[in-house]
Amino acid sequence: SITTAIADCVDGYRHLLASGVAPEQIVFAGDSAGGYLVLMTAVTALREGLPAPAGIVAMSPLTDFDPTHKVSAPTAQTCALFTPTAMYAFEKFARIGGEIVPSPADADLRGLPPTLVQAAEGEILYPDAELVARRLAAAGVACELQTWDNAIHVFQAAAAISREAAQAVALIGAFAQRVAPTAVEQLEVDLVAG
């Protein structure tokens, strides 16, 4: 279930903290459904009394299971990957077993760390990226929404062959360096030593 996936992510974070990794060295990052998971993991972790990570990166995140605003937006007709029908299927999946699935767009976002949201302007989940960025800002969270007009859902995966994707990944790296500089420095040391 979706709530089990969130609990698993929180358990993974709890394990990192118990292993001696400082929260200031951790950046949650995920794309699409993973963008949903990193946001809900952070919300749940704070609710359970765990410290916030240094930052969150959500690429093309699914942030609301209600398809209404997505299927009525112009991007519903321009998305190269998902159709409006897929959004209704996601909503049905979220309701399996009568489970009430939490949504980042409806969650208490206060106390979350700096968050970077990236999305393609022509994808069906673009309204979700805009929505969560607005809700984060309203909750007092430092949030940056970066968008690309000539890209598809989770275009960052093509960083080796696409200039726009490479630029997006570089911006993610700069964000991580800004919010978790000691973690990035340690990673560089580990890569050189390895």
C-alpha positions in Angstrom: 0.0 0.0 0.0 1.0 3.6 -0.3 1.0 4.2 3.4 3.3 1.2 3.8 5.7 2.7 1.2 5.8 5.9 3.2 6.4 4.0 6.4 9.3 2.1 4.7 10.9 5.4 3.6 10.6 6.8 7.2 12.2 3.5 8.5 15.1 4.0 6.0 15.5 7.6 7.2 15.4 6.4 10.8 18.1 3.8 10.0 20.4 6.5 8.5 20.0 8.6 11.6 20.6 5.6 13.9 23.8 4.8 11.9 25.2 8.2 12.8 24.4 10.2 9.6 23.4 13.7 10.6 20.1 15.0 9.2 22.1 18.0 7.9 23.9 15.6 5.6 20.7 14.1 4.1 18.7 15.3 1.1 15.6 13.4 0.1 15.2 13.2 -3.7 12.6 11.5 -5.9 10.8 11.8 -9.2 7.2 11.3 -10.1 5.7 8.9 -7.5 9.1 9.2 -5.8 8.5 12.9 -5.6 5.3 12.1 -3.7 7.2 9.7 -1.4 10.0 12.2 -0.5 7.5 14.9 0.4 5.3 12.5 2.5 8.4 10.9 4.1 9.5 14.3 5.3 6.0 15.2 6.5 5.6 11.9 8.3 9.1 12.0 9.8 8.4 15.4 11.4 5.1 14.3 12.7 6.9 11.3 14.3 9.4 13.7 16.0 12.3 13.0 13.7 14.5 15.9 12.6 14.0 17.4 9.2 16.6 16.4 6.5 18.7 19.2 5.0 16.5 19.5 1.9 14.1 17.9 -0.5 14.2 17.6 -4.3 11.0 16.6 -6.0 11.1 16.1 -9.8 7.8 16.1 -11.6 6.1 15.1 -8.3 2.7 13.6 -7.9 1.3 15.7 -5.1 -2.5 15.3 -5.2 -4.4 12.1 -6.0 -7.5 14.2 -7.0 -7.2 14.3 -10.8 -9.6 17.3 -11.2 -7.1 20.1 -11.6 -4.7 18.0 -13.7 -7.2 16.8 -16.3 -8.8 20.2 -16.7 -5.4 21.9 -17.2 -4.0 22.6 -20.8 -1.1 20.2 -20.0 -3.6 17.3 -20.0 -3.6 17.6 -23.8 0.2 18.2 -24.2 1.7 15.5 -21.9 3.8 13.0 -23.9 3.6 10.3 -21.3 0.3 10.3 -19.3 -3.3 10.8 -20.4 -6.2 12.1 -18.3 -7.4 8.5 -18.0 -4.1 7.6 -16.3 -4.8 10.3 -13.7 -8.2 8.7 -12.9 -6.4 5.3 -12.6 -3.9 6.8 -10.1 -6.9 8.1 -8.1 -8.5 4.6 -8.0 -5.2 3.0 -7.0 -4.9 5.5 -4.1 -8.3 4.3 -2.9 -7.7 0.6 -2.9 -8.9 -1.1 0.2 -10.7 2.0 1.4 -7.4 3.5 2.5 -7.3 7.3 2.9 -4.0 8.2 1.2 -2.4 11.4 2.5 -1.4 14.0 -0.1 1.5 16.5 0.2 -0.8 19.2 -1.2 -3.1 18.7 1.8 -0.5 18.0 4.5 0.8 20.3 7.2 4.0 21.3 5.4 5.3 23.6 8.2 8.8 22.8 9.3 9.9 21.1 6.1 13.4 21.9 5.0 14.3 23.9 1.8 12.7 22.2 -1.2 13.5 22.2 -4.9 10.7 21.3 -7.2 11.4 20.7 -10.9 8.9 20.0 -13.6 8.2 20.2 -17.4 5.7 22.8 -18.3 3.9 20.5 -20.8 3.5 17.5 -18.5 0.2 16.5 -16.9 1.7 16.7 -13.4 2.8 20.3 -13.9 -0.2 21.6 -12.0 0.8 19.3 -9.1 4.3 20.9 -9.0 2.8 24.4 -9.0 0.3 23.4 -6.3 2.8 22.0 -3.9 5.2 24.9 -4.5 2.4 27.3 -3.6 1.5 25.3 -0.5 5.1 25.0 0.7 5.6 28.8 0.3 2.3 29.4 2.2 3.6 27.2 5.0 6.8 29.2 5.3 9.0 26.7 3.6 11.8 28.0 1.3 10.8 26.5 -2.0 12.1 27.0 -5.5 10.0 25.8 -8.5 12.2 25.3 -11.6 10.4 24.6 -14.9 11.4 23.7 -18.5 9.1 24.4 -21.4 10.7 21.9 -23.9 10.8 18.8 -21.8 8.8 15.7 -20.7 8.0 14.0 -17.4 11.2 13.2 -15.5 13.4 14.5 -18.3 16.3 14.6 -15.8 16.8 10.9 -16.5 18.3 11.9 -19.9 21.1 14.0 -18.4 23.7 12.1 -20.5 22.1 13.1 -23.8 20.0 16.2 -23.2 21.4 19.7 -22.5 18.2 20.6 -20.6 18.3 17.5 -18.4 22.0 18.0 -17.7 21.3 21.6 -16.7 18.5 20.4 -14.4 20.7 17.8 -12.7 23.4 20.4 -12.3 20.9 22.7 -10.5 19.9 19.8 -8.2 23.6 19.4 -7.4 23.9 23.1 -6.7 20.9 22.9 -4.4 22.3 19.9 -2.5 25.6 21.8 -2.1 23.8 24.8 -0.7 21.6 22.9 1.8 24.0 20.1 2.7 27.5 21.3 2.0 29.2 18.9 4.4 27.5 15.9 2.8 28.6 17.0 -0.7 32.2 17.5 0.5 32.2 14.0 2.1 30.8 12.5 -1.1 33.6 14.1 -3.1 36.2 12.8 -0.6 34.6 9.3 -0.8 34.6 9.3 -4.6 38.3 10.4 -4.8 39.3 7.8 -2.1 37.2 5.0 -3.7 
